[in-house]
Amino acid sequence: MQFQNFWFFESLTQDEIKELQKITTKRECKRGEILFYAKDQPRYLYFLASGMVKLYKHDFKENEVVLHNLYAPNLIAEIANFEELPYPANCSFESDGEVYLIDYEKFKELFLSKYAISMLFIKSLTKKIKALESFISYSLTTDSYTKTARFLYENEDLFKSLKQIKIASLLNITPETLSRNIARLKQEKIVVKKEGSLIIIDYEKLRVLLI
């Protein structure tokens, strides 16, 4: 487990990394697999190393309501650990992925008293708040074509694994609009479709769209 490759653990020493590895289990998950349910007690600190998960609840009519989508690398619902509260929502994988299960009681005992790690918890929560603010601003001011281009540029693997109706939902556009945007990207020779997946063939052209 290459923890040092992820920003959350970059301040740890080699000895601390070894201690962390002793209390961690790696789990590979398939799309649709449940990671935890609402009201479960947070036994583990979950670190998403690859893939995408959704946090969701059900309304009184049993309709699914997605609260948040998280992309790797990311901590998942760490506020429940930090506040020692039950999980407020269900969590399942939206794509195949990999997650590290860190024994939270041992993590708290060994690491949470360290100032640097406590600050990283705060940093992780702050990043989520900033991401939400950015998403709101971006959704209000950016056209659908640029939204599609940015999502593809930043999440190429997810673009291949997620259904287009899900991507459209994430971008807050209709599936028909997403299809038109993809057709335009093909026409401009930025992407091609190969074996059922979109492949970027001109990263520079795609990057220019985001400026």
C-alpha positions as a Markdown table, in Angstrom:
| # | Residue | x | y | z |
|---|---|---|---|---|
| 1 | Met | 0.0 | 0.0 | 0.0 |
| 2 | Gln | 1.7 | 3.2 | -1.2 |
| 3 | Phe | 0.2 | 5.6 | 1.3 |
| 4 | Gln | 2.9 | 8.1 | 0.7 |
| 5 | Asn | 1.5 | 8.7 | -2.8 |
| 6 | Phe | -1.6 | 10.2 | -1.4 |
| 7 | Trp | -1.7 | 13.8 | -0.1 |
| 8 | Phe | -3.4 | 12.9 | 3.1 |
| 9 | Phe | -0.5 | 10.8 | 4.3 |
| 10 | Glu | 2.4 | 12.7 | 2.8 |
| 11 | Ser | 3.5 | 14.1 | 6.2 |
| 12 | Leu | 4.0 | 10.7 | 7.7 |
| 13 | Thr | 7.5 | 9.3 | 8.3 |
| 14 | Gln | 8.5 | 5.9 | 7.0 |
| 15 | Asp | 8.1 | 4.4 | 10.4 |
| 16 | Glu | 4.6 | 5.8 | 10.7 |
| 17 | Ile | 3.7 | 4.5 | 7.3 |
| 18 | Lys | 4.7 | 1.0 | 8.4 |
| 19 | Glu | 2.5 | 1.4 | 11.5 |
| 20 | Leu | -0.4 | 2.5 | 9.4 |
| 21 | Gln | 0.0 | -0.4 | 7.1 |
| 22 | Lys | -0.3 | -2.8 | 10.1 |
| 23 | Ile | -3.8 | -1.5 | 10.9 |
| 24 | Thr | -5.1 | -1.2 | 7.3 |
| 25 | Thr | -6.8 | -3.7 | 4.9 |
| 26 | Lys | -7.2 | -3.1 | 1.2 |
| 27 | Arg | -10.5 | -3.9 | -0.4 |
| 28 | Glu | -11.3 | -4.1 | -4.1 |
| 29 | Cys | -15.0 | -3.3 | -4.8 |
| 30 | Lys | -17.3 | -3.6 | -7.8 |
| 31 | Arg | -19.8 | -1.1 | -9.1 |
| 32 | Gly | -22.9 | -1.2 | -7.0 |
| 33 | Glu | -21.2 | -2.7 | -3.9 |
| 34 | Ile | -22.3 | -1.3 | -0.6 |
| 35 | Leu | -19.5 | 0.1 | 1.6 |
| 36 | Phe | -21.7 | 1.0 | 4.6 |
| 37 | Tyr | -25.3 | 1.8 | 5.5 |
| 38 | Ala | -26.8 | 4.8 | 7.3 |
| 39 | Lys | -26.7 | 4.4 | 11.1 |
| 40 | Asp | -23.8 | 1.9 | 11.0 |
| 41 | Gln | -21.2 | 2.8 | 13.6 |
| 42 | Pro | -17.9 | 4.0 | 12.0 |
| 43 | Arg | -15.5 | 1.2 | 12.8 |
| 44 | Tyr | -13.1 | 2.0 | 10.0 |
| 45 | Leu | -11.7 | 5.2 | 8.5 |
| 46 | Tyr | -12.3 | 4.7 | 4.8 |
| 47 | Phe | -9.8 | 6.0 | 2.2 |
| 48 | Leu | -10.9 | 5.8 | -1.4 |
| 49 | Ala | -7.8 | 5.0 | -3.5 |
| 50 | Ser | -9.5 | 4.6 | -6.9 |
| 51 | Gly | -13.0 | 4.8 | -8.3 |
| 52 | Met | -16.0 | 6.8 | -7.3 |
| 53 | Val | -18.6 | 6.4 | -4.5 |
| 54 | Lys | -22.0 | 8.0 | -3.8 |
| 55 | Leu | -23.5 | 8.9 | -0.4 |
| 56 | Tyr | -27.3 | 8.6 | -0.6 |
| 57 | Lys | -30.5 | 8.3 | 1.4 |
| 58 | His | -34.1 | 7.3 | 0.6 |
| 59 | Asp | -37.0 | 9.7 | 0.9 |
| 60 | Phe | -40.4 | 8.7 | 2.4 |
| 61 | Lys | -41.4 | 7.3 | -1.0 |
| 62 | Glu | -38.2 | 5.2 | -1.1 |
| 63 | Asn | -36.8 | 7.2 | -3.9 |
| 64 | Glu | -33.0 | 7.4 | -3.9 |
| 65 | Val | -31.6 | 10.9 | -3.1 |
| 66 | Val | -27.9 | 11.3 | -3.8 |
| 67 | Leu | -26.2 | 13.6 | -1.3 |
| 68 | His | -22.6 | 13.6 | -2.6 |
| 69 | Asn | -20.4 | 11.9 | -5.1 |
| 70 | Leu | -16.7 | 11.4 | -4.1 |
| 71 | Tyr | -13.8 | 10.7 | -6.5 |
| 72 | Ala | -10.5 | 9.1 | -5.5 |
| 73 | Pro | -8.3 | 9.9 | -3.8 |
| 74 | Asn | -10.5 | 10.9 | -0.9 |
| 75 | Leu | -11.6 | 10.2 | 2.7 |
| 76 | Ile | -15.2 | 9.0 | 2.9 |
| 77 | Ala | -17.5 | 10.4 | 5.6 |
| 78 | Glu | -14.6 | 11.1 | 7.9 |
| 79 | Ile | -16.7 | 13.5 | 10.0 |
| 80 | Ala | -18.6 | 10.4 | 11.3 |
| 81 | Asn | -15.3 | 9.1 | 12.6 |
| 82 | Phe | -14.1 | 12.4 | 14.0 |
| 83 | Glu | -17.4 | 13.1 | 15.8 |
| 84 | Glu | -17.9 | 9.5 | 16.7 |
| 85 | Leu | -21.4 | 9.5 | 15.2 |
| 86 | Pro | -23.3 | 6.8 | 13.1 |
| 87 | Tyr | -23.0 | 7.3 | 9.4 |
| 88 | Pro | -25.7 | 9.7 | 8.2 |
| 89 | Ala | -26.2 | 8.0 | 4.8 |
| 90 | Asn | -25.5 | 4.9 | 2.8 |
| 91 | Cys | -22.4 | 4.6 | 0.6 |
| 92 | Ser | -22.0 | 2.5 | -2.5 |
| 93 | Phe | -19.6 | 2.3 | -5.4 |
| 94 | Glu | -20.5 | 4.0 | -8.7 |
| 95 | Ser | -17.6 | 2.3 | -10.4 |
| 96 | Asp | -15.1 | -0.4 | -9.7 |
| 97 | Gly | -12.7 | 0.9 | -7.2 |
| 98 | Glu | -10.3 | 0.3 | -4.3 |
| 99 | Val | -10.6 | 1.4 | -0.7 |
| 100 | Tyr | -8.3 | 1.2 | 2.3 |
| 101 | Leu | -10.1 | 0.2 | 5.6 |
| 102 | Ile | -8.1 | 1.7 | 8.5 |
| 103 | Asp | -9.0 | 0.5 | 12.0 |
| 104 | Tyr | -10.2 | 3.8 | 13.4 |
| 105 | Glu | -9.7 | 3.1 | 17.1 |
| 106 | Lys | -6.0 | 2.2 | 16.5 |
| 107 | Phe | -5.6 | 5.1 | 14.1 |
| 108 | Lys | -7.0 | 7.5 | 16.7 |
| 109 | Glu | -4.6 | 6.0 | 19.4 |
| 110 | Leu | -1.5 | 6.1 | 17.2 |
| 111 | Phe | -2.0 | 9.1 | 15.0 |
| 112 | Leu | -4.9 | 11.5 | 15.8 |
| 113 | Ser | -3.0 | 13.0 | 18.7 |
| 114 | Lys | -0.5 | 14.3 | 16.2 |
| 115 | Tyr | -1.1 | 17.9 | 15.2 |
| 116 | Ala | -0.2 | 17.2 | 11.5 |
| 117 | Ile | -2.8 | 14.5 | 11.2 |
| 118 | Ser | -5.5 | 16.4 | 13.0 |
| 119 | Met | -4.9 | 19.3 | 10.6 |
| 120 | Leu | -5.2 | 17.0 | 7.7 |
| 121 | Phe | -8.7 | 16.0 | 8.9 |
| 122 | Ile | -9.6 | 19.6 | 8.9 |
| 123 | Lys | -8.0 | 20.1 | 5.5 |
| 124 | Ser | -10.0 | 17.2 | 4.0 |
| 125 | Leu | -13.2 | 18.7 | 5.3 |
| 126 | Thr | -12.3 | 22.1 | 4.0 |
| 127 | Lys | -11.5 | 20.7 | 0.6 |
| 128 | Lys | -15.0 | 19.2 | 0.5 |
| 129 | Ile | -16.6 | 22.6 | 1.4 |
| 130 | Lys | -14.5 | 24.3 | -1.3 |
| 131 | Ala | -15.4 | 21.6 | -3.8 |
| 132 | Leu | -19.1 | 22.2 | -3.1 |
| 133 | Glu | -18.7 | 26.0 | -3.4 |
| 134 | Ser | -16.8 | 25.5 | -6.7 |
| 135 | Phe | -19.5 | 23.1 | -8.0 |
| 136 | Ile | -22.3 | 25.5 | -7.3 |
| 137 | Ser | -20.4 | 28.4 | -8.9 |
| 138 | Tyr | -19.4 | 26.2 | -11.9 |
| 139 | Ser | -22.9 | 24.9 | -12.4 |
| 140 | Leu | -24.3 | 28.4 | -12.6 |
| 141 | Thr | -21.7 | 30.0 | -14.9 |
| 142 | Thr | -20.3 | 27.3 | -17.2 |
| 143 | Asp | -21.9 | 26.0 | -20.4 |
| 144 | Ser | -22.7 | 22.3 | -20.8 |
| 145 | Tyr | -20.0 | 21.7 | -23.5 |
| 146 | Thr | -17.2 | 23.0 | -21.2 |
| 147 | Lys | -18.7 | 21.0 | -18.3 |
| 148 | Thr | -18.5 | 17.9 | -20.4 |
| 149 | Ala | -15.0 | 18.6 | -21.5 |
| 150 | Arg | -13.8 | 19.3 | -18.0 |
| 151 | Phe | -15.3 | 16.1 | -16.6 |
| 152 | Leu | -13.7 | 14.1 | -19.4 |
| 153 | Tyr | -10.3 | 15.7 | -18.9 |
| 154 | Glu | -10.3 | 15.3 | -15.1 |
| 155 | Asn | -12.1 | 11.9 | -14.9 |
| 156 | Glu | -11.2 | 9.9 | -18.1 |
| 157 | Asp | -11.5 | 6.5 | -16.4 |
| 158 | Leu | -14.8 | 7.4 | -14.8 |
| 159 | Phe | -16.1 | 8.6 | -18.2 |
| 160 | Lys | -15.4 | 5.1 | -19.5 |
| 161 | Ser | -17.0 | 3.2 | -16.6 |
| 162 | Leu | -20.0 | 5.3 | -15.8 |
| 163 | Lys | -23.3 | 5.2 | -17.8 |
| 164 | Gln | -24.0 | 8.4 | -19.7 |
| 165 | Ile | -27.2 | 9.0 | -17.8 |
| 166 | Lys | -25.1 | 9.1 | -14.6 |
| 167 | Ile | -22.5 | 11.5 | -16.0 |
| 168 | Ala | -25.4 | 13.8 | -17.2 |
| 169 | Ser | -26.8 | 13.7 | -13.7 |
| 170 | Leu | -23.4 | 14.6 | -12.2 |
| 171 | Leu | -23.1 | 17.5 | -14.6 |
| 172 | Asn | -26.7 | 18.6 | -14.1 |
| 173 | Ile | -27.5 | 18.4 | -17.8 |
| 174 | Thr | -29.8 | 16.2 | -19.8 |
| 175 | Pro | -28.6 | 12.9 | -21.3 |
| 176 | Glu | -29.5 | 14.3 | -24.8 |
| 177 | Thr | -27.3 | 17.4 | -24.2 |
| 178 | Leu | -24.4 | 15.1 | -23.1 |
| 179 | Ser | -24.8 | 13.1 | -26.3 |
| 180 | Arg | -24.6 | 16.2 | -28.4 |
| 181 | Asn | -21.5 | 17.4 | -26.5 |
| 182 | Ile | -19.8 | 14.0 | -27.1 |
| 183 | Ala | -20.7 | 14.2 | -30.8 |
| 184 | Arg | -19.1 | 17.6 | -31.0 |
| 185 | Leu | -16.0 | 16.4 | -29.2 |
| 186 | Lys | -15.8 | 13.6 | -31.8 |
| 187 | Gln | -16.4 | 16.0 | -34.7 |
| 188 | Glu | -13.5 | 18.2 | -33.4 |
| 189 | Lys | -11.3 | 15.2 | -33.3 |
| 190 | Ile | -10.7 | 15.4 | -29.6 |
| 191 | Val | -12.1 | 12.0 | -28.8 |
| 192 | Val | -12.9 | 8.8 | -30.6 |
| 193 | Lys | -15.0 | 5.8 | -29.6 |
| 194 | Lys | -13.2 | 2.6 | -29.4 |
| 195 | Glu | -14.5 | -0.7 | -28.2 |
| 196 | Gly | -17.5 | 1.1 | -26.6 |
| 197 | Ser | -15.4 | 3.6 | -24.7 |
| 198 | Leu | -14.4 | 7.2 | -25.4 |
| 199 | Ile | -10.7 | 7.7 | -25.9 |
| 200 | Ile | -9.0 | 11.1 | -25.7 |
| 201 | Ile | -6.7 | 11.6 | -28.7 |
| 202 | Asp | -5.9 | 15.2 | -28.3 |
| 203 | Tyr | -5.3 | 16.3 | -24.7 |
| 204 | Glu | -4.0 | 19.7 | -25.7 |
| 205 | Lys | -7.2 | 20.6 | -27.6 |
| 206 | Leu | -9.3 | 19.4 | -24.7 |
| 207 | Arg | -7.2 | 21.4 | -22.2 |
| 208 | Val | -7.6 | 24.6 | -24.2 |
| 209 | Leu | -11.4 | 24.3 | -23.8 |
| 210 | Leu | -11.0 | 24.6 | -20.1 |
| 211 | Ile | -9.1 | 27.8 | -20.1 |
